[in-house]
Amino acid sequence: MTPAPPGSNSVLRRITMVDVASAEAALAAGAEALAVTGVLLPGCLADLRARWPDRTVHLTLDGPDDPGLDGMLVERPDGLLLRNARSGRDVAALGARLAVHEALHGLPDGACAILAAIRHPLGLLDARSFVGASPRLAGLGLDNHPSGDGYAGDQARCLVRLAAAAADVPAFALV
């Protein structure tokens, strides 16, 4: 098998952000991937996976130091959505924390992927820092960026797509 050319993973993917109560409805409506916010009851993620085995479910963190990580890996999500990522350093820091948590929970190193969502303008200005930040980086997107629609929003989305292509990960849009 030949490796894919750089940037071939840069296809825009849609990730639906929902709270725990809305997850089932979003999957029934056709969402391919979820980023679930809020506290999960034990077994909730396993339940969703049993009914929707072909969908991915990510749990959200508000930053690389979010204390919510402590209980998340027990549920074995497909990955974590790192909101408000300001640079590749945030991804690297979260990757290091994940390695410790995976070891504590008996999971293989690298089992949990990271999706980084940029919100702060500093994240856009330092978008290239996401390239090579961590082998766990599985996607790069915008997190309700204040630039919105229009020229500034187009520029922000373009920067994220370029950084995602350079990192050879998919760009994603949160919906």
C-alpha positions, -999 to 999 in steps of 0.1 A, spaced: 0 0 0 14 34 -9 11 63 15 -14 90 7 1 123 -6 4 151 20 -28 170 23 -50 142 10 -68 141 44 -78 177 41 -114 169 32 -139 191 52 -158 170 77 -188 180 97 -189 173 134 -221 180 153 -217 195 187 -245 184 211 -251 180 248 -256 145 262 -294 147 260 -294 155 223 -268 129 212 -292 102 203 -314 125 183 -284 139 164 -273 104 154 -308 95 143 -309 126 122 -278 115 103 -249 131 121 -217 112 112 -196 124 141 -205 139 174 -187 161 199 -206 156 231 -205 183 258 -214 180 294 -210 151 319 -217 116 307 -235 91 328 -215 58 331 -223 36 301 -239 64 281 -212 63 254 -212 25 252 -250 27 247 -246 52 218 -219 30 202 -241 -1 205 -269 16 185 -246 35 161 -214 15 156 -205 33 124 -204 68 140 -177 85 159 -182 101 193 -158 126 207 -159 142 241 -151 179 246 -125 196 267 -124 234 272 -86 234 272 -55 212 276 -57 215 314 -94 208 317 -99 187 348 -128 169 331 -103 146 314 -99 126 346 -131 107 341 -134 108 303 -112 79 292 -131 54 313 -159 58 286 -134 52 258 -144 79 234 -131 79 198 -113 111 206 -114 144 224 -123 177 209 -100 203 223 -119 236 222 -101 269 221 -68 255 210 -44 284 207 -14 265 193 2 232 187 16 234 222 -19 229 236 -23 197 215 12 185 226 3 192 263 -30 174 260 -12 145 243 12 142 272 -17 142 297 -35 115 276 -5 93 276 -5 93 314 -43 87 316 -41 59 291 -14 41 311 -35 45 343 -66 30 326 -47 2 308 -53 16 273 -26 15 246 -6 46 241 -22 68 214 -56 51 217 -74 85 221 -72 110 192 -73 148 195 -94 171 173 -82 207 178 -107 235 174 -93 271 171 -113 299 186 -89 326 196 -72 347 169 -38 337 183 -47 301 172 -51 314 136 -19 334 137 0 303 149 -19 278 128 13 262 114 23 252 150 -3 224 148 18 207 121 37 180 139 24 189 173 13 154 181 7 121 163 -26 121 181 -39 151 161 -67 138 140 -84 170 128 -83 208 128 -112 232 127 -128 264 139 -146 266 173 -173 292 168 -147 317 157 -158 354 161 -148 362 125 -181 347 113 -192 352 77 -177 375 52 -141 381 42 -126 376 77 -145 343 82 -134 331 48 -98 339 56 -100 321 90 -115 289 74 -88 291 47 -60 293 72 -74 263 91 -78 242 59 -42 250 49 -29 241 84 -49 209 83 -36 200 49 0 207 60 -6 185 91 -21 159 68 -53 157 89 -89 165 79 -103 200 84 -136 200 102 -165 223 107 -185 223 140 -222 224 134 
